[in-house]
């Protein structure tokens, strides 16, 4: 994997999600975390759920093209089962 791939992915993603944040820097910070999962550097993502509990998900794949209204879908592997889930990008820890 080339080193510029994560930078390119993070920057493109930051431009996509920037409307959810007060500054581009905040969007870029969250985009880096998502990009690392997308490119296989890590397989976990931590976010705050709607009831304010913290959730760490074991991500099989993030569906970047699914981004809509501040939400992004991902596929989570739980045991032998896979499930579609979603998180709000501004809630990533």
N, CA, C and O atoms as a printed pandas DataFrame, in Angstrom:
     atom_number atom_name residue_name chain_id  residue_number  x_coord  y_coord  z_coord
0              1         N          UNK        A               1    0.841   -1.175    0.000
1              2        CA          UNK        A               1    0.000    0.000    0.000
2              3         C          UNK        A               1    0.890    1.244    0.000
3              4         O          UNK        A               1    1.823    1.339    0.797
4              5         N          UNK        A               2    0.616    2.160   -0.857
5              6        CA          UNK        A               2    1.427    3.374   -0.955
6              7         C          UNK        A               2    1.052    4.351    0.149
7              8         O          UNK        A               2   -0.103    4.428    0.567
8              9         N          UNK        A               3    2.047    5.092    0.610
9             10        CA          UNK        A               3    1.845    6.000    1.741
10            11         C          UNK        A               3    0.884    7.145    1.426
11            12         O          UNK        A               3    0.215    7.654    2.325
12            13         N          UNK        A               4    0.811    7.550    0.174
13            14        CA          UNK        A               4   -0.072    8.662   -0.159
14            15         C          UNK        A               4   -1.550    8.251   -0.205
15            16         O          UNK        A               4   -2.427    9.116   -0.212
16            17         N          UNK        A               5   -1.831    6.960   -0.236
17            18        CA          UNK        A               5   -3.228    6.506   -0.335
18            19         C          UNK        A               5   -4.061    6.965    0.861
19            20         O          UNK        A               5   -5.194    7.415    0.691
20            21         N          UNK        A               6   -3.508    6.853    2.064
21            22        CA          UNK        A               6   -4.272    7.259    3.241
22            23         C          UNK        A               6   -4.479    8.768    3.243
23            24         O          UNK        A               6   -5.538    9.244    3.653
24            25         N          UNK        A               7   -3.478    9.530    2.788
25            26        CA          UNK        A               7   -3.613   10.982    2.724
26            27         C          UNK        A               7   -4.686   11.382    1.721
27            28         O          UNK        A               7   -5.512   12.252    1.995
28            29         N          UNK        A               8   -4.667   10.743    0.564
29            30        CA          UNK        A               8   -5.643   11.028   -0.488
30            31         C          UNK        A               8   -7.058   10.676   -0.023
31            32         O          UNK        A               8   -7.991   11.459   -0.204
32            33         N          UNK        A               9   -7.206    9.495    0.576
33            34        CA          UNK        A               9   -8.521    9.054    1.059
34            35         C          UNK        A               9   -9.034    9.981    2.152
35            36         O          UNK        A               9  -10.198   10.382    2.136
36            37         N          UNK        A              10   -8.168   10.321    3.099
37            38        CA          UNK        A              10   -8.569   11.197    4.204
38            39         C          UNK        A              10   -8.975   12.579    3.697
39            40         O          UNK        A              10   -9.971   13.137    4.157
40            41         N          UNK        A              11   -8.224   13.128    2.767
41            42        CA          UNK        A              11   -8.536   14.465    2.254
42            43         C          UNK        A              11   -9.852   14.466    1.479
43            44         O          UNK        A              11  -10.667   15.373    1.643
44            45         N          UNK        A              12  -10.061   13.459    0.641
45            46        CA          UNK        A              12  -11.326   13.368   -0.102
46            47         C          UNK        A              12  -12.503   13.204    0.846
47            48         O          UNK        A              12  -13.553   13.819    0.659
48            49         N          UNK        A              13  -12.326   12.382    1.851
49            50        CA          UNK        A              13  -13.382   12.151    2.831
50            51         C          UNK        A              13  -13.652   13.412    3.652
51            52         O          UNK        A              13  -14.809   13.721    3.941
52            53         N          UNK        A              14  -12.617   14.133    4.027
53            54        CA          UNK        A              14  -12.783   15.376    4.797
54            55         C          UNK        A              14  -13.621   16.388    4.020
55            56         O          UNK        A              14  -14.475   17.062    4.594
56            57         N          UNK        A              15  -13.377   16.492    2.716
57            58        CA          UNK        A              15  -14.178   17.405    1.888
58            59         C          UNK        A              15  -15.634   16.950    1.831
59            60         O          UNK        A              15  -16.544   17.776    1.763
60            61         N          UNK        A              16  -15.849   15.653    1.857
61            62        CA          UNK        A              16  -17.202   15.101    1.813
62            63         C          UNK        A              16  -17.973   15.394    3.102
63            64         O          UNK        A              16  -19.169   15.682    3.056
64            65         N          UNK        A              17  -17.296   15.322    4.249
65            66        CA          UNK        A              17  -17.987   15.437    5.543
66            67         C          UNK        A              17  -17.838   16.802    6.213
67            68         O          UNK        A              17  -18.340   16.988    7.322
68            69         N          UNK        A              18  -17.177   17.745    5.588
69            70        CA          UNK        A              18  -16.864   19.023    6.232
70            71         C          UNK        A              18  -18.091   19.815    6.667
71            72         O          UNK        A              18  -17.985   20.637    7.578
72            73         N          UNK        A              19  -19.230   19.604    6.064
73            74        CA          UNK        A              19  -20.439   20.354    6.447
74            75         C          UNK        A              19  -20.947   19.960    7.833
75            76         O          UNK        A              19  -21.766   20.674    8.411
76            77         N          UNK        A              20  -20.478   18.844    8.372
77            78        CA          UNK        A              20  -20.914   18.374    9.689
78            79         C          UNK        A              20  -20.090   18.972   10.832
79            80         O          UNK        A              20  -20.384   18.715   11.999
80            81         N          UNK        A              21  -19.059   19.769   10.511
81            82        CA          UNK        A              21  -18.135   20.266   11.516
82            83         C          UNK        A              21  -17.972   21.777   11.430
83            84         O          UNK        A              21  -18.295   22.396   10.416
84            85         N          UNK        A              22  -17.457   22.366   12.531
85            86        CA          UNK        A              22  -17.219   23.804   12.582
86            87         C          UNK        A              22  -15.987   24.213   11.784
87            88         O          UNK        A              22  -15.919   25.327   11.265
88            89         N          UNK        A              23  -15.011   23.308   11.687
89            90        CA          UNK        A              23  -13.786   23.644   10.956
90            91         C          UNK        A              23  -13.361   22.465   10.082
91            92         O          UNK        A              23  -13.748   21.320   10.314
92            93         N          UNK        A              24  -12.557   22.781    9.075
93            94        CA          UNK        A              24  -12.050   21.732    8.204
94            95         C          UNK        A              24  -11.087   20.828    8.964
95            96         O          UNK        A              24  -10.988   19.637    8.670
96            97         N          UNK        A              25  -10.379   21.389    9.940
97            98        CA          UNK        A              25   -9.449   20.602   10.757
98            99         C          UNK        A              25  -10.150   19.487   11.517
99           100         O          UNK        A              25   -9.635   18.373   11.611
100          101         N          UNK        A              26  -11.332   19.789   12.063
101          102        CA          UNK        A              26  -12.114   18.759   12.763
102          103         C          UNK        A              26  -12.544   17.657   11.791
103          104         O          UNK        A              26  -12.463   16.470   12.109
104          105         N          UNK        A              27  -12.999   18.059   10.614
105          106        CA          UNK        A              27  -13.425   17.088    9.595
106          107         C          UNK        A              27  -12.254   16.214    9.176
107          108         O          UNK        A              27  -12.415   15.006    9.002
108          109         N          UNK        A              28  -11.085   16.806    9.014
109          110        CA          UNK        A              28   -9.904   16.058    8.603
110          111         C          UNK        A              28   -9.476   15.059    9.678
111          112         O          UNK        A              28   -9.045   13.949    9.365
112          113         N          UNK        A              29   -9.594   15.457   10.944
113          114        CA          UNK        A              29   -9.254   14.558   12.045
114          115         C          UNK        A              29  -10.138   13.303   12.036
115          116         O          UNK        A              29   -9.639   12.188   12.184
116          117         N          UNK        A              30  -11.431   13.491   11.864
117          118        CA          UNK        A              30  -12.359   12.354   11.804
118          119         C          UNK        A              30  -12.136   11.539   10.530
119          120         O          UNK        A              30  -12.232   10.312   10.546
120          121         N          UNK        A              31  -11.841   12.225    9.434
121          122        CA          UNK        A              31  -11.618   11.548    8.156
122          123         C          UNK        A              31  -10.397   10.630    8.232
123          124         O          UNK        A              31  -10.405    9.550    7.642
124          125         N          UNK        A              32   -9.352   11.043    8.947
125          126        CA          UNK        A              32   -8.167   10.191    9.113
126          127         C          UNK        A              32   -8.538    8.886    9.793
127          128         O          UNK        A              32   -8.068    7.818    9.401
128          129         N          UNK        A              33   -9.386    8.976   10.816
129          130        CA          UNK        A              33   -9.792    7.767   11.551
130          131         C          UNK        A              33  -10.583    6.820   10.647
131          132         O          UNK        A              33  -10.388    5.606   10.687
132          133         N          UNK        A              34  -11.469    7.382    9.840
133          134        CA          UNK        A              34  -12.262    6.562    8.927
134          135         C          UNK        A              34  -11.367    5.973    7.828
135          136         O          UNK        A              34  -11.513    4.806    7.465
136          137         N          UNK        A              35  -10.447    6.781    7.306
137          138        CA          UNK        A              35   -9.557    6.333    6.230
138          139         C          UNK        A              35   -8.675    5.170    6.693
139          140         O          UNK        A              35   -8.429    4.237    5.928
140          141         N          UNK        A              36   -8.206    5.221    7.925
141          142        CA          UNK        A              36   -7.368    4.139    8.444
142          143         C          UNK        A              36   -8.121    2.811    8.453
143          144         O          UNK        A              36   -7.540    1.762    8.176
144          145         N          UNK        A              37   -9.409    2.856    8.771
145          146        CA          UNK        A              37  -10.225    1.641    8.753
146          147         C          UNK        A              37  -10.455    1.193    7.311
147          148         O          UNK        A              37  -10.342    0.007    7.001
148          149         N          UNK        A              38  -10.777    2.137    6.435
149          150        CA          UNK        A              38  -11.043    1.806    5.026
150          151         C          UNK        A              38   -9.854    1.136    4.354
151          152         O          UNK        A              38  -10.028    0.240    3.527
152          153         N          UNK        A              39   -8.655    1.564    4.703
153          154        CA          UNK        A              39   -7.455    1.047    4.046
154          155         C          UNK        A              39   -6.800   -0.098    4.806
155          156         O          UNK        A              39   -5.731   -0.573    4.422
156          157         N          UNK        A              40   -7.437   -0.539    5.878
157          158        CA          UNK        A              40   -6.960   -1.729    6.573
158          159         C          UNK        A              40   -5.879   -1.514    7.615
159          160         O          UNK        A              40   -5.271   -2.486    8.063
160          161         N          UNK        A              41   -5.615   -0.278    8.020
161          162        CA          UNK        A              41   -4.631   -0.030    9.068
162          163         C          UNK        A              41   -5.154   -0.485   10.428
163          164         O          UNK        A              41   -4.379   -0.872   11.302
164          165         N          UNK        A              42   -6.450   -0.437   10.595
165          166        CA          UNK        A              42   -7.106   -0.913   11.807
166          167         C          UNK        A              42   -8.466   -1.463   11.415
167          168         O          UNK        A              42   -8.967   -1.166   10.330
168          169         N          UNK        A              43   -9.071   -2.264   12.288
169          170        CA          UNK        A              43  -10.395   -2.800   11.959
170          171         C          UNK        A              43  -11.431   -2.428   13.012
171          172         O          UNK        A              43  -12.510   -3.020   13.059
172          173         N          UNK        A              44  -11.111   -1.452   13.856
173          174        CA          UNK        A              44  -12.060   -1.009   14.874
174          175         C          UNK        A              44  -12.291    0.487   14.753
175          176         O          UNK        A              44  -11.393    1.250   14.400
176          177         N          UNK        A              45  -13.519    0.885   15.055
177          178        CA          UNK        A              45  -13.846    2.303   15.083
178          179         C          UNK        A              45  -14.686    2.548   16.332
179          180         O          UNK        A              45  -15.569    1.753   16.655
180          181         N          UNK        A              46  -14.418    3.632   17.024
181          182        CA          UNK        A              46  -15.121    3.956   18.258
182          183         C          UNK        A              46  -15.954    5.207   18.026
183          184         O          UNK        A              46  -15.475    6.192   17.465
184          185         N          UNK        A              47  -17.202    5.155   18.463
185          186        CA          UNK        A              47  -18.096    6.297   18.310
186          187         C          UNK        A              47  -19.082    6.332   19.468
187          188         O          UNK        A              47  -19.232    5.356   20.203
188          189         N          UNK        A              48  -19.748    7.461   19.621
189          190        CA          UNK        A              48  -20.748    7.642   20.670
190          191         C          UNK        A              48  -22.110    7.357   20.059
191          192         O          UNK        A              48  -22.480    7.941   19.040
192          193         N          UNK        A              49  -22.854    6.452   20.691
193          194        CA          UNK        A              49  -24.187    6.097   20.202
194          195         C          UNK        A              49  -25.194    7.183   20.593
195          196         O          UNK        A              49  -24.859    8.116   21.322
196          197         N          UNK        A              50  -26.407    7.055   20.110
197          198        CA          UNK        A              50  -27.457    8.025   20.388
198          199         C          UNK        A              50  -27.790    8.163   21.859
199          200         O          UNK        A              50  -28.217    9.231   22.300
200          201         N          UNK        A              51  -27.600    7.088   22.635
201          202        CA          UNK        A              51  -27.889    7.145   24.073
202          203         C          UNK        A              51  -26.655    7.557   24.889
203          204         O          UNK        A              51  -26.620    7.366   26.104
204          205         N          UNK        A              52  -25.646    8.122   24.216
205          206        CA          UNK        A              52  -24.398    8.612   24.807
206          207         C          UNK        A              52  -23.484    7.528   25.355
207          208         O          UNK        A              52  -22.547    7.833   26.093
208          209         N          UNK        A              53  -23.733    6.277   25.013
209          210        CA          UNK        A              53  -22.796    5.222   25.393
210          211         C          UNK        A              53  -21.724    5.118   24.307
211          212         O          UNK        A              53  -21.979    5.410   23.139
212          213         N          UNK        A              54  -20.538    4.703   24.705
213          214        CA          UNK        A              54  -19.426    4.579   23.760
214          215         C          UNK        A              54  -19.409    3.170   23.201
215          216         O          UNK        A              54  -19.534    2.192   23.938
216          217         N          UNK        A              55  -19.252    3.079   21.890
217          218        CA          UNK        A              55  -19.299    1.780   21.208
218          219         C          UNK        A              55  -18.063    1.610   20.345
219          220         O          UNK        A              55  -17.715    2.501   19.570
220          221         N          UNK        A              56  -17.405    0.484   20.472
221          222        CA          UNK        A              56  -16.293    0.128   19.598
222          223         C          UNK        A              56  -16.761   -1.014   18.710
223          224         O          UNK        A              56  -17.132   -2.084   19.193
224          225         N          UNK        A              57  -16.738   -0.772   17.422
225          226        CA          UNK        A              57  -17.226   -1.760   16.458
226          227         C          UNK        A              57  -16.067   -2.401   15.717
227          228         O          UNK        A              57  -15.094   -1.732   15.367
228          229         N          UNK        A              58  -16.175   -3.688   15.483
229          230        CA          UNK        A              58  -15.202   -4.441   14.683
230          231         C          UNK        A              58  -15.687   -4.349   13.232
231          232         O          UNK        A              58  -16.636   -5.030   12.845
232          233         N          UNK        A              59  -15.039   -3.514   12.447
233          234        CA          UNK        A              59  -15.499   -3.180   11.102
234          235         C          UNK        A              59  -14.878   -4.104   10.066
235          236         O          UNK        A              59  -13.665   -4.306   10.036
236          237         N          UNK        A              60  -15.726   -4.654    9.230
237          238        CA          UNK        A              60  -15.251   -5.444    8.102
238          239         C          UNK        A              60  -15.029   -4.542    6.890
239          240         O          UNK        A              60  -14.064   -4.707    6.144
240          241         N          UNK        A              61  -15.945   -3.581    6.708
241          242        CA          UNK        A              61  -15.830   -2.658    5.574
242          243         C          UNK        A              61  -16.675   -1.427    5.843
243          244         O          UNK        A              61  -17.802   -1.532    6.327
244          245         N          UNK        A              62  -16.119   -0.238    5.525
245          246        CA          UNK        A              62  -16.891    0.999    5.583
246          247         C          UNK        A              62  -17.328    1.315    4.157
247          248         O          UNK        A              62  -16.523    1.282    3.226
248          249         N          UNK        A              63  -18.593    1.615    4.003
249          250        CA          UNK        A              63  -19.155    1.904    2.682
250          251         C          UNK        A              63  -19.128    3.418    2.457
251          252         O          UNK        A              63  -20.083    4.117    2.794
252          253         N          UNK        A              64  -18.033    3.918    1.886
253          254        CA          UNK        A              64  -17.849    5.359    1.720
254          255         C          UNK        A              64  -18.933    5.995    0.855
255          256         O          UNK        A              64  -19.327    7.136    1.092
256          257         N          UNK        A              65  -19.407    5.271   -0.131
257          258        CA          UNK        A              65  -20.434    5.834   -1.024
258          259         C          UNK        A              65  -21.809    5.903   -0.364
259          260         O          UNK        A              65  -22.748    6.455   -0.938
260          261         N          UNK        A              66  -21.928    5.345    0.840
261          262        CA          UNK        A              66  -23.215    5.352    1.536
262          263         C          UNK        A              66  -23.434    6.626    2.344
263          264         O          UNK        A              66  -24.496    6.798    2.942
264          265         N          UNK        A              67  -22.446    7.526    2.373
265          266        CA          UNK        A              67  -22.542    8.736    3.196
266          267         C          UNK        A              67  -23.740    9.580    2.790
267          268         O          UNK        A              67  -23.898    9.945    1.625
268          269         N          UNK        A              68  -24.582    9.882    3.776
269          270        CA          UNK        A              68  -25.763   10.702    3.520
270          271         C          UNK        A              68  -26.221   11.321    4.840
271          272         O          UNK        A              68  -26.340   10.622    5.846
272          273         N          UNK        A              69  -26.474   12.611    4.835
273          274        CA          UNK        A              69  -26.995   13.328    5.994
274          275         C          UNK        A              69  -26.175   13.100    7.271
275          276         O          UNK        A              69  -26.741   12.978    8.357
276          277         N          UNK        A              70  -24.869   13.042    7.143
277          278        CA          UNK        A              70  -23.999   12.899    8.306
278          279         C          UNK        A              70  -23.795   11.479    8.779
279          280         O          UNK        A              70  -23.071   11.254    9.749
280          281         N          UNK        A              71  -24.419   10.505    8.114
281          282        CA          UNK        A              71  -24.290    9.102    8.522
282          283         C          UNK        A              71  -23.498    8.306    7.487
283          284         O          UNK        A              71  -23.583    8.550    6.284
284          285         N          UNK        A              72  -22.733    7.357    7.991
285          286        CA          UNK        A              72  -21.963    6.477    7.132
286          287         C          UNK        A              72  -22.238    5.038    7.546
287          288         O          UNK        A              72  -22.240    4.712    8.733
288          289         N          UNK        A              73  -22.469    4.184    6.560
289          290        CA          UNK        A              73  -22.757    2.777    6.839
290          291         C          UNK        A              73  -21.477    1.958    6.845
291          292         O          UNK        A              73  -20.495    2.290    6.180
292          293         N          UNK        A              74  -21.517    0.872    7.618
293          294        CA          UNK        A              74  -20.393   -0.056    7.626
294          295         C          UNK        A              74  -20.909   -1.464    7.856
295          296         O          UNK        A              74  -22.041   -1.658    8.298
296          297         N          UNK        A              75  -20.079   -2.434    7.555
297          298        CA          UNK        A              75  -20.415   -3.833    7.781
298          299         C          UNK        A              75  -19.610   -4.299    8.986
299          300         O          UNK        A              75  -18.386   -4.166    9.024
300          301         N          UNK        A              76  -20.313   -4.844    9.962
301          302        CA          UNK        A              76  -19.674   -5.311   11.190
302          303         C          UNK        A              76  -19.782   -6.826   11.280
303          304         O          UNK        A              76  -20.829   -7.402   10.987
304          305         N          UNK        A              77  -18.703   -7.457   11.682
305          306        CA          UNK        A              77  -18.700   -8.904   11.859
306          307         C          UNK        A              77  -18.868   -9.199   13.343
307          308         O          UNK        A              77  -18.061   -8.778   14.172
308          309         N          UNK        A              78  -19.931   -9.931   13.660
309          310        CA          UNK        A              78  -20.213  -10.335   15.028
310          311         C          UNK        A              78  -20.311  -11.852   15.026
311          312         O          UNK        A              78  -21.297  -12.419   14.554
312          313         N          UNK        A              79  -19.288  -12.503   15.554
313          314        CA          UNK        A              79  -19.241  -13.962   15.511
314          315         C          UNK        A              79  -19.132  -14.417   14.065
315          316         O          UNK        A              79  -18.216  -14.011   13.350
316          317         N          UNK        A              80  -20.057  -15.253   13.637
317          318        CA          UNK        A              80  -20.089  -15.720   12.246
318          319         C          UNK        A              80  -21.051  -14.910   11.396
319          320         O          UNK        A              80  -21.237  -15.206   10.216
320          321         N          UNK        A              81  -21.663  -13.892   11.982
321          322        CA          UNK        A              81  -22.685  -13.103   11.311
322          323         C          UNK        A              81  -22.131  -11.738   10.915
323          324         O          UNK        A              81  -21.290  -11.182   11.622
324          325         N          UNK        A              82  -22.590  -11.198    9.798
325          326        CA          UNK        A              82  -22.255   -9.831    9.406
326          327         C          UNK        A              82  -23.528   -9.013    9.387
327          328         O          UNK        A              82  -24.582   -9.492    8.967
328          329         N          UNK        A              83  -23.423   -7.771    9.846
329          330        CA          UNK        A              83  -24.585   -6.895    9.921
330          331         C          UNK        A              83  -24.232   -5.516    9.399
331          332         O          UNK        A              83  -23.106   -5.048    9.574
332          333         N          UNK        A              84  -25.198   -4.861    8.756
333          334        CA          UNK        A              84  -25.029   -3.484    8.331
334          335         C          UNK        A              84  -25.355   -2.594    9.520
335          336         O          UNK        A              84  -26.365   -2.786   10.196
336          337         N          UNK        A              85  -24.501   -1.634    9.764
337          338        CA          UNK        A              85  -24.686   -0.657   10.839
338          339         C          UNK        A              85  -24.367    0.714   10.283
339          340         O          UNK        A              85  -23.918    0.842    9.144
340          341         N          UNK        A              86  -24.601    1.740   11.090
341          342        CA          UNK        A              86  -24.282    3.111   10.676
342          343         C          UNK        A              86  -23.819    3.916   11.884
343          344         O          UNK        A              86  -24.159    3.605   13.025
344          345         N          UNK        A              87  -23.037    4.955   11.608
345          346        CA          UNK        A              87  -22.634    5.873   12.654
346          347         C          UNK        A              87  -22.672    7.289   12.099
347          348         O          UNK        A              87  -22.572    7.498   10.889
348          349         N          UNK        A              88  -22.815    8.247   12.987
349          350        CA          UNK        A              88  -22.766    9.655   12.597
350          351         C          UNK        A              88  -21.310   10.095   12.634
351          352         O          UNK        A              88  -20.629    9.869   13.634
352          353         N          UNK        A              89  -20.826   10.708   11.584
353          354        CA          UNK        A              89  -19.406   11.031   11.486
354          355         C          UNK        A              89  -18.943   11.986   12.582
355          356         O          UNK        A              89  -17.788   11.921   13.002
356          357         N          UNK        A              90  -19.806   12.856   13.044
357          358        CA          UNK        A              90  -19.389   13.803   14.089
358          359         C          UNK        A              90  -19.277   13.138   15.465
359          360         O          UNK        A              90  -18.767   13.748   16.406
360          361         N          UNK        A              91  -19.745   11.905   15.588
361          362        CA          UNK        A              91  -19.714   11.181   16.868
362          363         C          UNK        A              91  -18.512   10.247   17.004
363          364         O          UNK        A              91  -18.409    9.529   17.998
364          365         N          UNK        A              92  -17.609   10.241   16.035
365          366        CA          UNK        A              92  -16.428    9.377   16.122
366          367         C          UNK        A              92  -15.515    9.890   17.220
367          368         O          UNK        A              92  -15.318   11.097   17.361
368          369         N          UNK        A              93  -14.964    8.979   17.991
369          370        CA          UNK        A              93  -14.032    9.335   19.072
370          371         C          UNK        A              93  -12.613    9.256   18.582
371          372         O          UNK        A              93  -11.682    9.519   19.343
